[in-house]
Amino acid sequence: MELNELIAQRKAKFEHLTAGAGGVNLYYNQPFTGRISIGEALQNFQEGKRISIAGRIIARRSHGKVVFLDLRDSTGKIQLYLKLDFVGEEKFKSLEDIDIADIISVNGELFKTHAGEFTVKVEDFIILAKALRPLPEKWHGLKDVELRYRQRYLDLIANEEIKKVFLMRTRIIKTIRNFLDGKGFLEVETPMMHPIPGGAAGRPFKTHHNEYDSDLYLRIAPELYLKQLLVAGLDKVYEINRSFRNEGVSTKHNPEFTMLEVYVAFADYEDMMQLAEEMIIYTAKEVLGEISFVYQEKTISLNSPWQRRSFAQLVKEKFGIEPDDEAPVMLKKLQSKGFAQGAGKLTRSQAAKLIEDILELEMNVNPTFVTDYFTNLCPLAKTKKDEPLISERFELYVGGLEIGNAYSELNDPIEQKRRFLDEFKELGFEEKKAVDEDFILALEHGMPPAGGLGIGIDRLVMLFTGQPSIRDVILFPLLRPEKQGQSPPPRQRRGKGTVPV
């Protein structure tokens, strides 16, 4: 039967139900009082116990004067047993107008069938919502992955495995919070609209505030505000934040994404390595029950100690690139090795991102800290004391994915402003707009030495749930308008927020 015919049938049933109820809109019905969840009914099952439950009908079987329905809510599924003798003739006849996907509330008595199935012998029921469209048939016949993202509500109804992914996501975030709270960290909230896009060199989304007649930007990272809290004397802070990049989309990147950023006063990037390792191992134990798991057919072990590799050494061995190479020299060396062919010009940040993408493909599946990044690629990080061309920074790779980014925070206001000016000149921004003078002012009041860590929540969820695409772990990922056909622009990112988009 065609979809339009099915919809027409369901609308006719709705009109019949409404007329039969004396013109009352069934959408205004309320569930029976004393309702419990299906999960609670199953967990505390007692033969003969009277209960009220509500949920969506997901299956139906009719046998003359008996109808069996499967009812599901967010906590579980249970069978309903409806018999003419129990519910009365009028109610039983109304079952003809009830379809799979309708939402109902029932009163009844628990019992177990001869086959051992937990069941409710229904004595009364109320229709709470009529589904005017049918559900997809078990979803197995639907091959359009993008349609699953566009209609995630149907995906979650029909696909229990996808639902488990998002339940796991919630558990992961809750576990991370518990870990940090247990170590004395303070969770904070910082602005999502910034007068100057800072904390990373990404392309921002721009908006306008009418009352102040001023342009604002959705944050590309919360870093600069969080470090102002270190100046204020809050020594251990974190934020699980939504950030935004007006850039490309891929299996690893979504324009709106979730990051964890952590800052600790009187610490450095070595402390951040230890924190990242402890937190991820703790989270794996809590949500997976083990520290070894399979991601995309690769077995990953989180056993300590985690491997370290030097970025400076890797790029020297593979490309001949040195820490003091300017962007044109880096590009020429990359092209001599067969990469970046056709590129006429790259900034240092763009060249570095290209290098990282190449190295990511060769990274060990087990956790690896990549250290020794060039100072000219890390405008917010301290340099090594005896190696001014190398910064105290690492990026964390697990399963071939870049998961985290951290460094010893630069707290010299004069050096920080000089680096901002150098970086933004290279990127082509206007200096007056590019330099966050409020942040520099805060540094001038004295920021303690500190370590900062960014962890990509979306990518961590991908790892722990075995999902190949970031869209599979974001409930409502940003999608191209259905009639638009242009390709997205290339990505350009730097900073702690480069990690987890």
C-alpha positions in Angstrom: 0.0 0.0 0.0 1.3 3.5 -0.8 2.3 5.8 2.0 -0.4 8.4 1.2 -3.0 5.6 1.4 -1.7 4.5 4.8 -1.7 8.1 6.1 -5.3 8.6 4.8 -6.4 5.4 6.6 -4.8 6.5 9.8 -6.4 10.0 9.6 -9.8 8.3 9.1 -9.2 6.2 12.2 -8.3 9.3 14.1 -11.5 11.0 13.1 -13.5 7.9 14.0 -11.8 7.7 17.5 -12.5 11.4 18.0 -16.1 11.2 17.0 -16.6 8.1 19.2 -15.2 9.9 22.2 -17.8 12.6 22.0 -15.6 15.1 20.1 -12.8 15.1 22.7 -9.3 15.5 21.3 -7.5 12.4 22.3 -4.2 14.3 22.3 -5.4 16.0 25.5 -5.9 12.7 27.4 -3.6 12.1 30.3 -1.9 8.8 31.4 -3.5 6.9 34.3 -2.3 8.2 37.7 0.3 6.2 39.5 2.1 5.3 36.2 5.4 3.5 36.5 8.0 2.7 33.8 8.0 -0.6 31.9 11.5 -1.2 33.2 10.3 -0.8 36.8 7.4 -3.2 36.2 9.8 -5.8 34.8 12.5 -5.4 37.4 10.0 -5.6 40.3 7.7 -8.1 38.7 5.0 -9.6 40.9 2.4 -12.0 39.7 -1.0 -10.4 40.2 0.3 -6.9 40.9 -1.8 -4.1 39.5 0.1 -1.4 37.5 -0.3 1.6 35.2 2.1 2.0 32.3 2.3 3.9 29.1 4.3 3.7 25.8 4.3 3.2 22.1 2.8 0.2 20.4 5.5 -1.6 18.4 3.7 -4.9 17.5 0.2 -6.3 17.2 -1.3 -9.8 17.0 -5.0 -10.4 16.8 -6.8 -13.7 17.6 -10.6 -13.1 17.4 -11.7 -11.7 20.8 -8.1 -11.4 22.0 -5.5 -8.9 20.9 -1.8 -8.9 21.9 0.2 -5.7 21.7 3.9 -5.0 22.5 4.3 -1.8 24.3 7.7 0.0 24.7 9.0 3.0 26.5 12.5 4.2 27.0 13.2 1.6 29.7 11.9 -1.6 28.1 9.2 -3.6 26.3 6.3 -5.6 27.7 3.4 -7.6 26.2 -0.2 -6.5 26.6 -3.1 -8.9 26.7 -6.5 -7.4 25.7 -9.6 -9.5 25.8 -13.2 -8.5 25.1 -14.4 -9.8 28.5 -11.9 -7.7 30.4 -12.1 -4.3 28.6 -15.7 -4.3 27.5 -17.2 -4.2 24.0 -16.9 -0.5 23.3 -13.2 -0.4 24.3 -12.4 -3.6 22.4 -14.1 -2.3 19.3 -11.9 0.8 19.4 -8.9 -1.4 19.0 -9.8 -1.5 15.3 -8.7 2.1 15.1 -5.4 1.6 16.9 -2.2 1.1 14.9 1.4 0.2 15.5 3.2 3.4 16.6 0.2 4.8 18.5 0.9 5.8 22.1 -1.4 4.5 24.9 -1.7 4.2 28.6 -3.0 1.0 30.3 -4.2 -0.2 33.6 -4.0 -3.9 34.4 -2.6 -6.9 36.3 0.8 -8.5 35.8 1.1 -12.2 34.9 3.4 -14.6 33.1 2.3 -16.6 30.1 2.9 -20.3 29.7 5.9 -19.3 27.5 7.3 -17.3 30.4 6.7 -13.9 28.9 5.9 -11.0 31.2 2.5 -9.6 30.3 -0.1 -7.1 31.5 -3.8 -8.3 31.5 -5.3 -5.0 30.4 -8.5 -3.8 32.2 -8.6 -0.3 30.7 -6.6 1.8 28.3 -6.4 5.4 27.0 -5.1 6.5 23.6 -2.7 9.4 24.2 -1.5 10.1 20.7 -2.4 8.8 17.2 0.5 8.2 14.8 -0.7 9.5 11.5 2.4 8.1 9.8 3.6 4.5 10.0 7.0 3.6 11.4 9.8 2.3 9.1 9.6 -1.4 8.8 12.3 -2.5 11.3 14.6 0.0 9.5 16.5 -2.9 7.8 15.0 -2.0 4.4 16.1 1.7 4.7 19.5 2.2 3.1 19.7 6.0 3.1 22.0 6.8 5.9 21.4 10.5 5.7 17.7 10.0 6.1 18.5 8.2 9.4 20.3 11.4 10.5 17.5 13.7 9.3 14.8 11.7 11.1 16.8 10.5 14.1 13.6 10.1 16.1 12.6 7.2 13.8 16.2 5.8 13.9 16.0 5.6 17.7 12.5 4.0 17.7 13.5 1.4 15.2 17.1 0.7 16.0 17.9 -0.4 19.5 21.7 -0.5 18.8 21.7 3.2 17.9 19.7 4.0 21.0 22.4 2.2 23.0 25.1 4.4 21.5 23.4 7.5 22.8 22.8 6.0 26.2 26.5 5.2 26.3 27.3 8.8 25.3 25.4 10.0 28.3 27.2 7.5 30.6 30.6 8.6 29.2 30.0 12.3 29.9 28.6 11.5 33.4 31.6 9.4 34.2 34.0 12.1 33.1 32.2 14.6 35.3 32.4 12.1 38.3 36.1 11.7 37.7 36.9 15.4 37.6 34.5 16.3 40.5 36.2 13.6 42.6 39.5 15.2 42.0 38.3 18.6 43.2 37.7 20.3 39.9 35.0 23.0 39.5 32.7 22.7 36.5 32.0 26.2 35.0 30.1 27.7 32.1 31.6 30.4 29.8 30.1 32.5 27.1 29.1 30.9 23.8 29.0 34.3 22.0 32.4 36.0 21.8 33.2 39.5 20.7 36.5 38.1 19.2 36.9 34.5 18.0 39.8 33.2 20.1 41.3 30.1 21.7 41.9 28.5 18.2 42.4 29.7 14.7 39.2 28.3 13.2 36.7 30.0 10.9 33.8 31.2 13.2 30.1 31.5 12.7 29.1 35.2 12.8 26.0 36.7 14.3 24.8 40.2 15.4 23.4 41.6 18.6 20.7 44.1 17.9 20.6 45.9 21.2 24.3 46.6 21.3 24.6 46.8 17.5 27.7 44.7 17.6 28.9 41.6 15.8 29.5 38.5 17.8 30.9 35.0 17.0 29.9 31.6 18.2 32.8 30.3 20.2 35.4 28.2 18.5 36.9 27.3 21.9 36.3 28.4 25.5 40.0 28.4 26.3 40.7 32.1 26.8 37.7 32.6 29.3 38.7 29.5 31.2 42.3 30.8 31.6 40.9 34.1 32.9 39.4 31.9 35.8 42.9 30.8 36.6 43.9 34.4 36.9 40.9 34.8 39.3 42.3 32.1 41.6 40.1 29.1 40.5 42.9 26.6 40.3 41.1 23.6 38.8 38.3 24.2 36.4 36.7 22.4 33.5 33.9 22.9 31.0 32.1 20.3 28.8 31.3 22.7 26.1 29.6 23.1 22.7 31.9 24.8 20.2 31.5 25.7 16.6 33.6 25.9 13.4 32.3 27.3 10.2 34.3 24.8 8.2 34.3 21.4 6.5 32.2 18.3 7.4 33.6 14.7 7.4 33.4 11.5 9.3 35.6 13.1 12.0 34.3 16.7 11.9 30.9 18.4 12.5 30.5 22.2 12.6 28.9 21.9 16.1 30.8 19.6 18.5 31.4 18.8 22.1 34.7 19.3 23.9 36.0 18.9 27.4 38.5 21.5 28.4 40.4 21.2 31.7 42.8 23.8 33.3 45.0 23.2 36.3 47.1 25.9 38.0 50.7 25.1 39.0 50.8 22.2 36.5 52.3 21.6 33.0 51.7 19.4 30.0 53.3 16.4 31.7 50.6 16.6 34.4 48.0 16.8 31.6 49.4 13.6 30.1 48.9 11.8 33.4 45.4 13.4 33.8 44.3 12.3 30.3 45.6 8.8 30.8 43.9 8.4 34.2 40.6 9.8 33.0 40.3 7.8 29.9 41.3 4.5 31.6 38.8 5.3 34.4 36.0 6.0 31.9 36.7 2.8 30.0 36.5 0.7 33.1 33.3 2.4 34.2 31.4 2.2 30.9 33.0 -0.8 29.2 34.1 -2.8 32.2 37.6 -3.2 30.6 40.4 -1.3 29.1 40.8 -3.3 25.9 38.2 -3.0 23.2 37.7 -3.3 19.4 37.3 -0.2 17.3 36.7 -0.7 13.5 38.3 -4.2 13.6 41.3 -2.9 15.5 42.0 -4.1 19.1 42.9 -1.2 21.3 44.6 -1.6 24.7 44.7 1.3 27.2 47.3 -0.3 29.4 49.9 2.1 30.8 52.3 3.5 30.1 51.1 5.1 26.9 53.6 5.5 24.0 55.3 8.8 23.2 56.5 10.0 19.8 58.1 13.3 18.8 56.4 15.4 16.1 59.6 17.2 15.3 61.4 13.9 14.8 58.6 12.3 12.8 58.3 15.2 10.3 62.1 15.4 10.0 62.4 11.7 9.1 59.4 11.7 6.8 59.5 15.1 5.1 62.9 16.7 6.1 61.0 19.5 7.7 62.7 21.6 10.5 61.2 23.6 13.3 62.3 26.9 11.8 61.0 26.3 8.3 58.7 28.9 7.0 55.4 27.9 5.3 56.8 28.0 1.7 59.7 25.8 2.6 57.4 23.3 4.4 55.1 23.2 1.3 58.1 22.6 -1.0 59.3 19.7 1.2 55.8 18.2 1.3 55.4 18.4 -2.4 58.8 16.8 -2.9 57.5 13.8 -1.1 54.3 13.6 -3.2 51.9 15.5 -0.9 50.0 18.8 -1.4 50.4 18.6 -5.1 48.8 21.6 -6.8 48.8 23.8 -3.7 50.1 27.2 -4.6 50.3 28.5 -1.0 49.8 27.3 2.5 50.0 29.0 5.9 52.1 27.3 8.6 48.9 26.2 10.3 47.5 24.7 7.1 50.8 22.9 6.4 50.8 21.6 10.0 47.2 20.3 9.7 48.1 18.6 6.4 51.1 16.9 8.1 48.9 15.8 11.0 46.4 14.3 8.7 49.1 12.3 7.0 50.7 11.2 10.3 47.3 10.2 11.7 47.0 7.5 9.1 50.2 5.9 10.3 49.6 6.3 14.0 49.6 3.3 16.4 46.2 2.1 17.3 47.1 2.1 21.0 47.2 5.5 22.8 50.1 7.6 21.7 51.2 11.1 22.9 52.7 13.0 20.1 55.0 15.7 21.6 57.5 18.3 20.5 55.4 20.5 18.3 57.0 23.5 16.7 56.6 26.7 18.6 55.4 28.6 15.6 52.4 26.2 15.4 51.4 26.7 19.0 50.6 30.3 19.8 49.1 29.6 23.2 51.7 27.1 24.5 55.0 27.6 26.4 58.2 26.7 24.7 60.7 24.2 26.2 63.1 26.0 28.4 66.2 25.0 26.5 64.6 24.6 23.1 62.7 27.8 22.0 61.7 26.3 18.7 59.8 23.4 20.4 56.7 23.8 22.5 55.5 21.9 25.6 52.5 20.4 23.8 51.1 17.0 23.0 48.3 15.6 20.9 46.8 12.3 21.9 45.9 9.7 19.3 43.9 6.5 20.0 42.8 4.1 17.3 44.2 6.4 14.7 41.9 9.3 15.9 43.2 12.5 17.3 41.4 12.6 20.7 43.1 15.2 22.8 45.4 18.2 22.8 47.2 19.8 25.7 50.1 22.1 26.6 51.8 24.1 29.3 49.9 27.3 29.0 51.8 30.5 28.0 51.3 33.0 30.8 53.7 35.7 29.6 51.4 38.6 28.4 54.0 40.3 26.3 55.0 37.2 24.5 51.4 36.2 24.1 50.4 39.4 22.4 53.4 39.2 20.1 52.4 35.7 19.1 48.8 36.7 18.5 50.0 39.5 16.2 52.3 37.2 14.3 49.6 34.5 13.9 46.9 36.8 12.7 49.1 38.5 10.3 49.8 35.2 8.7 46.1 34.3 8.6 45.2 37.7 7.1 43.0 39.0 9.9 42.9 42.7 10.9 45.0 43.1 14.0 42.5 45.2 15.9 39.9 42.5 15.6 42.2 39.6 16.0 43.9 40.3 19.4 41.8 39.7 22.4 42.9 42.6 24.5 40.7 41.5 27.4 42.6 38.2 27.6 46.0 40.0 27.5 44.7 42.4 30.2 43.9 39.4 32.4 47.4 37.9 31.8 48.9 41.2 32.8 47.4 40.7 36.2 49.3 37.5 36.6 48.3 34.0 35.6 49.9 31.1 37.4 51.8 28.5 35.4 49.2 26.0 34.3 48.4 23.0 32.2 45.4 22.8 29.9 43.8 19.8 28.2 41.2 19.4 25.5 39.4 16.1 24.9 37.0 15.5 22.0 33.9 14.0 23.6 32.4 13.1 20.2 35.5 11.2 19.1 35.9 9.5 22.5 32.3 8.3 22.1 33.1 7.0 18.6 35.9 4.9 20.1 34.0 3.4 23.0 30.9 2.6 20.9 32.8 1.5 17.7 31.1 4.0 15.5 32.9 4.9 12.2 31.4 8.5 11.8 31.0 11.4 14.2 27.4 11.7 12.8 26.7 8.4 14.4 27.3 9.8 17.9 25.6 13.2 17.5 21.9 13.0 17.9 21.2 15.7 15.3 24.3 16.3 13.2 24.3 19.3 10.8 23.3 18.2 7.3 23.4 19.8 3.9 20.1 21.3 2.8 18.4 18.7 0.8 18.4 20.7 -2.5 21.8 22.2 -2.1 24.7 20.7 -4.0 27.9 22.7 -3.2 30.9 21.1 -1.5 31.9 22.5 1.9 35.1 24.6 2.1 38.3 23.1 3.3 39.1 23.1 7.0 41.5 25.4 8.7 42.0 24.9 12.5 44.6 25.4 15.2 44.5 25.5 19.0 43.2 23.2 21.7 39.9 23.1 19.9 41.5 21.6 16.9 41.1 18.2 18.5 37.6 17.1 18.6 35.5 18.7 15.9 
